[in-house]
Amino acid sequence: MTIGIDEDFWRGRRVLLTGHTGFKGGWMSLWLERLGATVRGVALAPDSQPNLFEAARIGDGLDSVIADVRDPAAMDAVVLDFAPSVVIHMAAQPLVRRSYEEPRETFATNLMGTVNLLDAVRRLPRPATTLIVTTDKVYENLEHGEAYREGDRLGGRDPYSASKACAELAVKAYFASYLEAAGAAVGVARAGNVIGGGDWSRDRLLPDVLSAFARGEAAVLRNPGAVRPWQHVLEPLYGYLLAVQALAALPGGGLRAWNFGPDADGARSVGALARLAADAWGEGASLVERVDPTAPHEAGLLTLNSDLARSDLGWRPRLDLEQAVALTTAWWRDGLAGRDPRATTLDQIDRYAPSGAPASAPVASR
């Protein structure tokens, strides 16, 4: 069982990280920088203003390459030139509602982007430990109230979910056809909805809610009854780091998949999460529910079972939802007060996972 982050494993290790200009990728970039890894990031330029990549100066700590995972020649050049020993694939079109508007782009990015990466990885002179990040939405969601396990059937009603399920099928095919014979270790990580500072993407609940509070306006909730497995962004990222360590230790390689979701208490409705944010914000925070009956379908209930990550990796959630919301709110308040977003982000990483801390270590209060 993996217990905590092995700093010796990461120090100086050549890590290829796709999606480093995004929200989760930005947090992962700074964490890898803290661990002393040698990182090449590959992604499109940030698609929002403002964005975490620029605000937290993510590019200062890695070799940033602006390239499109949908371009096979670009991926070949980036991967083969860098020759990583670890690959973490986080680049994606991650928005359900946008996937309805742009289904071809969503499938091209999430499916063919993964295929292009894997095709480059299979031609590395030495096998790279590879982690493909997908989503909790890869499961065929029957909304039956039971938490999904890694062996449950994959599916996807909307283009985003289906594209990610297709990407997982591609991972299995590439492993069976090429990577298994090379002795490679490949993992799939499935995580739920994440919150945290610096997420300026469209249709993100807490950024929209906190931005409204900062403007002195009521935050509008479009789907208040939907239940999701909410967690702070640091929770699954911690799991991804542990997963890579475990994969690298597999004798002869292998293929694994893990869920990274919160405890049962973290599965709450959009309305409940928004109310926690209003409480954390304090004076001036107000909410209004405005359900749109014409909005495209989104799952009403989705939860994950993460027992396998607990037993295999020694991972467990270290923040309850109230702590996760408090950290997120503090990040935004620091920004409004003029504090450097890079310093705030690094500080939250350090307090979540201080040097050498095991998975059971408490998170220091602010």
N, C-alpha and C positions, 0 to 999 in steps of 0.2 A: 504493500500500500504506500502510495506517495504521501508524505507528510510535509506540507508547506513547500514553499518555493526554494529550490536549490540554486542559490546565487552562483555557485561554481559552474553549474550547467549552462547558465545563460551568459556569463561573462565572456565577451569576445566571440560569441557564437554568431554565425552568419545567418540572419533571419530575413526571409523575403516576406513582407507583409503587404497584401493587397488591401485597398480601401483605406489607406492611412489618412486621406483628406476628409473622411467622414467622421461622424460623431463617435461611434464605438472605436473605429480605427485610430482616431486621434488619442483617445485615452490609452489604448493599447500601445501606441507609439511611445508615449511618455513613460509608460511603465517599463517597456523594454529598454528605453534609454536609461532609466534609473537602475536597471539590472546590469547595464554595461554591455548589452548586445550590440553587434554591428548590424544595422538594419538598413535594408533598401525598401522603401515604400513605393508602391505602384498603384496609381489611381488617376481618375479624371480630376481636373481642377474642382475645387469646392463649388457646389451648385447653389449656395445661398449666401446672402450678405446680411448680417455678419456670419462668420463661421468659426468653428473651433480651431481649424488648421491655422488660420491667420492670427486669430486672437491669442492663442497659446503658443504661437511660433513653433509649431510641431516640426517644421522643416529644419530647425536649428540642430536637431539631435539625430538626424538620419540622412541617408541619400535619397532624396525625393525625386521620383521619376513620374512625370505626368504622361500617362499613356492609357489606352483604352483596352480593357480586358477582352473586348469584342474583336480586337485586331490580333489575329494569330501570329503574324510576323513580329509585331511589337512585343507580344508576350514571349515568344521564342528568344528574341534578342535580350530582353531584360533578365529572364530567368537563367539562360545559358551563360550569359556573360558574368553574372553575379555568383553562380554556382553555390546556392545556399545549402546549409545542412538542415535547416528548418524552414518550412513554408506554412504561413497562416493566411488562409484565403477568407477575407472579410468583405471584399468589394461586392456590391449588390445594388440593385434597385429595390429598396427596402419598404416601399410604401404601398399598402393594399389599395387605397383609393386611386393612387396614380397608376397602378397596374391596370385598372379598368380603363383609364384614359389612354394608356400607352402599352397595350399588351405585347406588341412585337418587340418594343425596346426592353420590356421586362423579361421576356423569354430569352432574348439575345444576350442580355447582361447576365442573368442569373443561371441560365443553362449553358449557353455557348461560351460565356466568359469562364465558367468552371471547366468546360471541356478544353478550351484553349490553354488554361493554366496546367491542367493535368497532362496535356499532350507535350507541353514543354518539360514538365517535371519528369515524365517517363524517359526523356532523352538525356537527363543529367548523367554525367559519368559515374557518380555515386548516388545511391538512393537518398532522398531527402525525407526526413520525418515531416509528414504533411497533415495539417488539420484544416478541414473544410467546414466553415461555419454556415449553418443553414438557419432553421427557425423552428419554433414549436408548431408552426402552422403547416408543417409537412404532413401531419397526421390527417387521415380521413376523419374529420371531426363530426361525430354523431351527436354532440352536445348532450351526452347521457350522464354527465356529472362525475364520471370516473376519470382519474388522472391518467394520461397516456404514458405508456412505457415504450422503451426503445424497439421492442419487437412488434409493436402494433402496426396495422396497415397504413401505408402512406396514401395520400390523396391530395385534395386541393380543389375547392370550388371556384375560387377567384384566380386570376392569372398569376398574382404574386405567389400564393401558396402552391399552385400547380408547378410553377417554374422552379421553385425550391425542391419540391418532391422529385421533379425530373432531374435536377442537379444531383440528388442523392443516387438515383439510378445510374447516372453517368459515373459517379465515383465508384460504385460497385463494379461496373463494367470495366473501367480502367484498372481497378485493382486486380480483378480476375484475369484480365487479358494481358497486362503488362507488369504491374507493380509487384504483385505477389511473387512472381518468379525472380524478380530483382532483390527480394528480401526487404522491400520497403514497408514501413509502418504508416498506416493512413487512418485518420480518425475523422468522425463527423460530430460536430457539436450543435445541439439544438437548444436554444434559449428562448425565454419568453420576452415579454415587453420590458424594455429597460428605461430607466429614468436617470437623470444626472445633469450636471451643468454643461452648457455649451451645445445643446442640441437645438439648432435653429431650423431643422427640417420642417417642411410643411406638414400639417395635420398631426403634430405631436402634442399629446394632451398637456403635459406639464409646462412645456415652453409656451404654449398658447395661453394657458391659465395664468402663469406667472407674468407673462408680458402684459396681459390685460390688467392684472393687479397693479403693475408698475405704472401703467397709464391712468390709473384711477377708474378703470372701467370694469363692468361686470363681465366675468368670463362665461362664454357660451358653451354648454355641453351638448353635443349633437347625438350622443349615444350613451346616456347616463347609466343605463341598466346593464351594459355589456361587462362581463366578468373576464379579467385577464390575470395571468400570473406576473404581477409587477415585481421588479427588483431593481436595485441600483446597478448601474453599468459595471461597477467594479466586481460585482458578484460573479457574473458569467466569465468576465475576463480572467479572474483568478482561476476559475475552472479550466479555461483554455490553456493557461500556462501549466497547470498541473497535468492536463491531458497530454500536452506535448512531451513533458518529462516522462510520463508513463509510456507513451508510444515509443519514445526513443530507447526505452529499457526493454522493449519486447524482444526476446531472442528470435531471430529469423523474421522479424516483421509481423504484420497482421493488420486486420481491419476491425475497427471498433467504433461504436457510436454511444454518445452519452447525452442525456438531458441535463440541463442546468436551470432549474426553476426554484422559486421561493418555497418556503414552508407553506402549509395550508393557509396560514393567516395572511400570506401575501396575495392570495387570489381574491381580489375584491373588485367591486364595480367601478366603472369610470366615475360615477357620482361620489362614491366613498373616497376614492383617491383625491378627487378635486376638493372635497371637504377637508381632508387632511392638509392639503396645500394651503387652503384658506386659513386654517387654524395656525399653521406654521408662519404664514405671512403676517397675520394679525390685522391691525386696523386698516380699513379701506378695501379688504378683500370681500368680494361678493360673487355669487354664481347665479346663472339662469339656465334652465333646461329648455332646449329648443330642438325637439326631435324632428328630423326631416323624413317623412314617409317615402320620399322618392329617392333617398340615398341608396347607393349600391349596397349589396349584401355584405355584412361583416359578421363573423361568428359572435354569438351571444355568450357562449361559455367555452372556455378552454383552459385546462390545467395540466401540469406535467408531474410525473413521478420521477424523482431524481435519486432514487435509492441506489441505482447502479453507480452513479458518480460518487456517492458516499462510500460505498464498499470498495470500489476499484481505486479511487483517487484520494480518499480521505477528505473530499470536498464537502462542505455544507454551507448554507447561507449564514453569513456573519452579521447581517443587518436585518432588523425587522422593518416593516414598511414605514413606520413612523420615523425611524432613523434615516431611512433612504430618502424620504421626503424632506426631512430636516437638512440633510447634506445638500440636496438639490437646491432647496430654497436658499441656503447659506451661500452657495456658489453664485446664484443670481444676485443676491443682495451685495456680495462682495464686488461684483462687476458694476452694479449701480453706484457703489461707493468709490469706484475708481481703482480698485485693487487689480493688479496684473493677473489676468486669467490663467497664464502659465503657472504663476506661483500658487494660485488657489488650487489648480488641478493637481500639481505635484504634491502640495501639502495634503490633499485628501487621499492621494495614493499612498503617501508615506504613513498616514495615520491608519489607513485600512490594513496595510501589510508592511509593518516596520521590518527592518532588516532581520532576516532569520526567523520571522514569526511563524509559528505553526498555524494550522487551520483553526485551532481552537482559541487563538489569542483574541482578547477583546478589542473592540475598536474604541480608541480614545475619544472622549467627548471634546467638542470644540471649546 
